[in-house]
Structure formats: structure tokens, C-alpha cells
Amino acid sequence: MRFQVTVVVTAVVAEGFDWSSNCSTSAQREHALRLVLDEAWPVAARPAAIQAASEEFWRKVDPSTLTVKVLNAGFGTTGTRDLHWMVAARNVSAIHNVVAHSPQGKRHSMEMVRLSTAFQAAHEALQACSGDCGGDEALKVRSALRDVLASGAVYLSDSPYSEYVAEIVTAIPSIKVVQTLRDPLDWASRRTEFLGHVNLCRRDTVVQGKAPSYFDWLACAEDRPLDHITFPIGPADQLTVAAAVAAHHDYVRRLAGERLALDICVWDRDVIRQKDLLKDLIDRLMVKGMADEP
């Protein structure tokens, strides 16, 4: 089901905003996009049953085996790849989607690739699930995620990890979170072009409080089908996706709380300044032990 978007709402969202501007106006843009979601902007906490299942699973995992210290919760096409290679250049074990780097050598890098690829497959199976999605498939996702978090990687970034922030902060309460951003409307068009589609939780799932984000797949697991938006994307669908990702940015901020080290737009008119901020952030995190290999 698509969100109900009207020409009037489109005009209100666009009025007075420079959509190519930098992060100083990002909060205003995301606030404006709330008008698109209206009552469907997610504000509820994660459903108690979902969070209880998460906590029960991670209680059984020895926290000393989990090596990840920093999560970039930004979606793909927000500069996550650049930051990944900045981290890797400092000899930190890092995973970006299914790309991995380890200073321990090719063998460890390939093992991290194997584990991240397995998690990607479990994530895709959960999205495509039409059976016991909240049971067996959820367990497979958590188990595959556990293997990645214990892989020796210190830094984790990009999708699908950006869609499992609630699980990751439950598993590793001490983790530091970074969120790379991009103008939501621009992201919506670029992302659908890059992937060919974008999946969202159903609007009714969010409105009824069953999911706290349009991208929290474990919370969406039992409500099918997903909202599948394909490229080329029209104006109404672009607003739908943009508003959903803006809501997810807000969700990540609420989940991360004091763990949030930086919200930053790298697709900016002042890209060099933003990349300098990213380098400064990496250096600060390394001082706190991010570069220590497990």
C-alpha cells in the first residue's frame, strides 16, 4: 500500500527548502517530510515481543566474542563506501555490505566476506518470506548476524546492517554509532536507480504500531507483503521512500541515544569539509580503541 500523497502536500514539503543544501538544513527537511507520512510517522518503541525475542537471543551469546565496536548505520549511497576505505586505510578490520578488509590478511578478509554474504542471504530470505517469518527466518537472521559481529570485524557499515540497528545495539550496548545521510528525496531516486527497487514495511504495519521503522525487518516479519517500489520512480513514490528513510534516520537516533557519535551528510556542497569531519571522527574513535584488534 502506498502512502496517500497529494499535490498540496508535495508543495508544502518543497516550499522554502534548498534540496541541494548541506546538513545544517537536514533536520528541517526531515521535519517537512513528516507531512507526507502524517499519522504514519513511526514514533512507537519496538514491539515488546520482538524486543524480548532479541534480548533472549543475545543473552545466550558471550559478549566477549563480539568484536564490532563501530556501526555506520547509514544506508548505501550515502558515502558509506568512502568511510569504509578510510577506516581500512588505518588498518582496521572492516565490513561494508559484503566487502571486507582485514589487516590480518586475505584469508581473514575472505572469511568476513563469507559471513557477511551469509547474513545478506538470510536478510533477503526474511524479506521474501511468506511462511513462519517471525520464527525460523528471524532465528536464521539473528544467527547469521551473530557470526558477523563475532567475525573479527571492528567496523561495520551499509545495508543490510543499517536495517538491523536495534539488534546490533542490543547485542553490543557499548557500540558507537555513526549515521551518514543524504537528502532523502535524492536518496530515494538514486537508491531505486542503483538497486532497481526499494522494499518498505507496509504502511498499516507501522500505523498499527507493529513496526517502529519502515526498515526494521524483524518487526515487519509477520506482516506481508512488503511495499515494493521499483525504478523508474515517480514523484509520489519518491516522496513515499524519502519520508520512510527520513523516519528511519529518526529511529536510528532514538535507538542510538548517547551511542550516536556523528550524524553527517557527505553528499554535500561542501564535500571536502565533510570528509575532513569523517577523518577526524575515525581518528577520535581509534584513540578510544577502535583500532585494537580482538
C-alpha positions as CSV (number, residue, x, y, z in Angstrom):
1,M,0.0,0.0,0.0
2,R,1.3,3.4,-1.0
3,F,1.2,6.5,1.3
4,Q,-1.5,8.9,0.3
5,V,0.4,11.9,-1.2
6,T,-1.3,14.9,-2.7
7,V,-0.1,17.8,-4.8
8,V,-0.8,20.1,-1.9
9,V,1.5,18.1,0.4
10,T,4.2,18.0,-2.2
11,A,4.1,21.7,-2.5
12,V,4.3,22.2,1.3
13,V,7.3,19.8,1.6
14,A,9.2,21.6,-1.2
15,E,8.4,25.1,-0.2
16,G,11.3,27.1,1.3
17,F,13.8,24.3,1.2
18,D,17.0,24.1,-0.8
19,W,17.2,20.3,-1.6
20,S,20.9,20.5,-2.5
21,S,21.9,22.2,0.7
22,N,24.0,20.7,3.5
23,C,23.4,19.1,6.8
24,S,22.5,22.4,8.5
25,T,19.1,22.1,6.9
26,S,18.7,18.3,7.1
27,A,16.6,18.4,10.3
28,Q,14.2,20.9,8.6
29,R,13.9,18.7,5.5
30,E,13.2,15.6,7.6
31,H,10.6,17.5,9.7
32,A,8.9,18.7,6.5
33,L,8.7,15.1,5.3
34,R,6.7,14.2,8.3
35,L,3.8,15.9,6.5
36,V,4.0,13.1,3.9
37,L,3.7,10.3,6.4
38,D,1.3,12.3,8.7
39,E,0.0,9.8,11.3
40,A,2.2,7.1,9.8
41,W,5.4,8.6,11.1
42,P,6.8,5.9,13.3
43,V,7.2,7.0,16.9
44,A,6.4,3.9,18.9
45,A,9.0,1.8,20.6
46,R,9.9,-1.6,19.1
47,P,7.0,-4.1,19.9
48,A,7.7,-5.7,23.3
49,A,7.5,-9.3,21.9
50,I,10.1,-8.5,19.2
51,Q,12.5,-6.8,21.6
52,A,12.0,-9.6,24.1
53,A,13.0,-12.2,21.5
54,S,16.0,-10.1,20.6
55,E,17.1,-9.8,24.2
56,E,16.6,-13.6,24.8
57,F,18.7,-14.5,21.8
58,W,21.6,-12.1,22.6
59,R,21.7,-13.1,26.3
60,K,22.8,-16.5,25.2
61,V,25.8,-15.1,23.2
62,D,29.1,-14.5,25.1
63,P,29.6,-10.7,24.7
64,S,33.4,-11.2,24.8
65,T,33.2,-12.9,21.4
66,L,31.6,-9.9,19.7
67,T,34.3,-7.7,18.1
68,V,32.4,-4.9,16.4
69,K,33.0,-1.5,18.1
70,V,31.6,1.0,15.5
71,L,28.5,0.8,13.3
72,N,27.8,3.1,10.4
73,A,24.0,2.9,10.3
74,G,23.8,5.0,7.1
75,F,22.2,3.4,4.0
76,G,24.1,2.7,0.9
77,T,24.7,5.6,-1.5
78,T,25.3,8.0,1.5
79,G,29.1,7.8,1.4
80,T,29.4,4.6,3.4
81,R,32.0,3.2,0.9
82,D,34.3,6.2,1.3
83,L,34.2,5.9,5.1
84,H,34.8,2.2,4.9
85,W,38.0,2.6,2.9
86,M,39.1,5.5,5.2
87,V,38.8,3.0,8.1
88,A,40.5,0.2,6.2
89,A,43.4,2.5,5.3
90,R,44.1,2.8,9.1
91,N,44.5,-1.0,9.3
92,V,41.1,-1.6,11.0
93,S,39.2,-4.8,10.2
94,A,36.0,-3.5,8.4
95,I,33.0,-4.9,6.6
96,H,31.0,-2.8,4.1
97,N,27.9,-4.7,2.9
98,V,29.7,-7.8,1.7
99,V,33.1,-6.2,1.1
100,A,35.7,-6.8,3.8
101,H,39.2,-5.7,4.7
102,S,41.4,-7.2,7.4
103,P,45.0,-6.2,8.3
104,Q,45.4,-9.9,9.3
105,G,45.5,-10.8,5.6
106,K,43.5,-12.2,2.7
107,R,42.3,-15.3,4.5
108,H,40.6,-13.4,7.3
109,S,39.2,-10.9,4.7
110,M,37.6,-13.8,2.8
111,E,36.2,-15.3,5.9
112,M,34.5,-12.0,6.8
113,V,33.2,-11.9,3.2
114,R,31.7,-15.4,3.6
115,L,30.0,-14.5,6.8
116,S,28.6,-11.2,5.6
117,T,27.4,-12.9,2.4
118,A,25.6,-15.4,4.5
119,F,23.9,-12.7,6.5
120,Q,22.9,-10.9,3.3
121,A,21.3,-14.1,2.1
122,A,19.4,-14.5,5.4
123,H,18.2,-10.9,5.2
124,E,16.9,-11.4,1.7
125,A,15.2,-14.6,2.7
126,L,13.4,-12.8,5.5
127,Q,12.2,-10.1,3.1
128,A,10.9,-12.7,0.7
129,C,9.4,-14.9,3.4
130,S,5.8,-16.0,3.2
131,G,5.8,-18.6,6.0
132,D,7.0,-18.6,9.6
133,C,8.7,-15.2,9.1
134,G,8.9,-14.3,12.7
135,G,10.2,-17.7,13.9
136,D,12.6,-19.7,11.8
137,E,13.6,-16.9,9.4
138,A,14.1,-14.5,12.3
139,L,16.3,-17.0,14.1
140,K,18.4,-17.5,10.9
141,V,18.9,-13.8,10.6
142,R,20.0,-13.3,14.2
143,S,22.3,-16.3,14.0
144,A,23.9,-15.0,10.8
145,L,24.3,-11.5,12.3
146,R,25.9,-13.0,15.4
147,D,28.5,-14.7,13.2
148,V,29.3,-11.3,11.5
149,L,29.5,-9.5,14.9
150,A,32.0,-12.2,16.1
151,S,34.0,-12.3,12.8
152,G,36.9,-10.1,13.9
153,A,35.5,-7.1,12.2
154,V,35.8,-3.9,14.3
155,Y,33.8,-1.6,11.9
156,L,30.5,-2.4,10.2
157,S,28.7,-0.4,7.6
158,D,26.0,-0.1,4.9
159,S,22.9,-2.1,4.2
160,P,21.7,-4.6,5.4
161,Y,23.3,-3.7,8.8
162,S,21.7,-0.2,8.7
163,E,18.3,-2.1,8.9
164,Y,19.3,-4.1,12.0
165,V,20.4,-1.3,14.3
166,A,18.0,-2.4,17.0
167,E,19.5,-5.9,17.0
168,I,23.1,-4.6,17.0
169,V,22.8,-2.2,19.8
170,T,21.0,-4.9,21.9
171,A,23.9,-7.3,21.2
172,I,26.6,-4.7,21.8
173,P,25.4,-2.0,24.2
174,S,28.8,-0.2,24.2
175,I,28.9,0.2,20.4
176,K,29.4,3.6,18.8
177,V,27.0,4.6,16.0
178,V,27.7,6.8,13.0
179,Q,24.9,7.7,10.6
180,T,25.9,9.0,7.1
181,L,23.0,10.8,5.5
182,R,21.9,12.1,2.1
183,D,19.0,14.3,1.2
184,P,16.0,11.9,1.5
185,L,14.4,12.8,-1.9
186,D,17.8,12.5,-3.7
187,W,18.5,9.2,-1.9
188,A,15.1,7.8,-2.9
189,S,15.7,8.4,-6.6
190,R,19.4,7.3,-6.5
191,R,18.8,4.2,-4.5
192,T,15.9,2.9,-6.6
193,E,18.0,3.5,-9.7
194,F,21.0,1.7,-8.2
195,L,19.1,-1.3,-6.9
196,G,16.2,-1.3,-9.2
197,H,13.8,-1.2,-6.3
198,V,13.3,-0.4,-2.6
199,N,11.4,-2.5,-0.1
200,L,9.4,-0.9,2.7
201,C,7.4,-2.3,5.6
202,R,3.7,-2.0,4.9
203,R,2.2,1.3,6.0
204,D,-0.5,-0.5,8.0
205,T,2.2,-2.4,9.9
206,V,3.7,0.9,11.1
207,V,0.4,2.7,11.7
208,Q,-0.8,-0.2,14.0
209,G,2.5,0.0,16.0
210,K,3.8,-3.4,14.8
211,A,7.0,-1.9,13.5
212,P,8.9,1.2,14.7
213,S,10.5,1.8,11.3
214,Y,9.8,1.1,7.6
215,F,13.1,-0.7,7.5
216,D,13.1,-2.8,10.8
217,W,12.7,-6.2,9.0
218,L,12.4,-8.3,12.1
219,A,9.5,-6.2,13.3
220,C,7.9,-6.3,9.8
221,A,8.4,-10.0,9.5
222,E,4.9,-11.3,10.2
223,D,3.1,-8.7,8.1
224,R,3.3,-9.4,4.4
225,P,3.5,-8.4,1.6
226,L,6.1,-5.6,1.7
227,D,5.6,-2.4,-0.2
228,H,7.9,-3.0,-3.3
229,I,8.7,0.3,-5.1
230,T,10.5,-0.1,-8.4
231,F,12.6,2.1,-10.7
232,P,11.9,4.4,-12.5
233,I,10.4,6.1,-9.6
234,G,7.5,8.6,-9.9
235,P,7.1,11.8,-7.8
236,A,4.6,10.2,-5.4
237,D,6.7,7.1,-4.8
238,Q,9.8,9.3,-4.4
239,L,8.1,11.1,-1.6
240,T,7.0,7.8,-0.1
241,V,10.5,6.4,0.0
242,A,12.1,9.7,1.1
243,A,9.7,10.1,4.0
244,A,10.2,6.5,5.1
245,V,14.0,6.9,5.1
246,A,13.8,10.2,6.9
247,A,11.7,8.4,9.6
248,H,14.3,5.7,9.8
249,H,17.0,8.3,10.4
250,D,14.9,9.5,13.4
251,Y,14.5,5.9,14.5
252,V,18.3,5.3,14.5
253,R,18.9,8.5,16.5
254,R,16.4,7.3,19.1
255,L,17.9,3.8,19.2
256,A,21.5,5.0,19.4
257,G,21.0,7.7,22.0
258,E,24.3,8.6,23.6
259,R,26.0,6.0,21.4
260,L,25.5,8.3,18.3
261,A,28.9,9.7,17.6
262,L,28.0,11.6,14.4
263,D,25.1,12.4,12.0
264,I,26.8,13.6,8.8
265,C,25.9,14.4,5.1
266,V,28.8,13.5,2.8
267,W,26.8,14.2,-0.3
268,D,27.1,17.9,0.4
269,R,28.0,21.1,-1.4
270,D,31.0,21.2,0.9
271,V,32.1,17.6,0.4
272,I,35.8,18.2,1.4
273,R,34.8,19.7,4.8
274,Q,32.5,16.7,5.4
275,K,35.2,14.2,4.6
276,D,37.6,16.0,6.9
277,L,35.0,15.6,9.7
278,L,34.8,11.9,8.9
279,K,38.6,11.5,9.1
280,D,38.6,13.4,12.4
281,L,35.8,11.1,13.7
282,I,37.8,7.9,12.7
283,D,40.9,9.3,14.5
284,R,38.9,10.0,17.6
285,L,37.3,6.6,17.6
286,M,40.7,4.9,17.1
287,V,42.0,6.8,20.2
288,K,39.2,5.1,22.1
289,G,40.5,1.7,21.0
290,M,38.7,1.1,17.7
291,A,42.0,0.0,16.0
292,D,42.7,-2.6,18.7
293,E,42.3,-6.0,17.0
294,P,40.4,-8.5,19.0
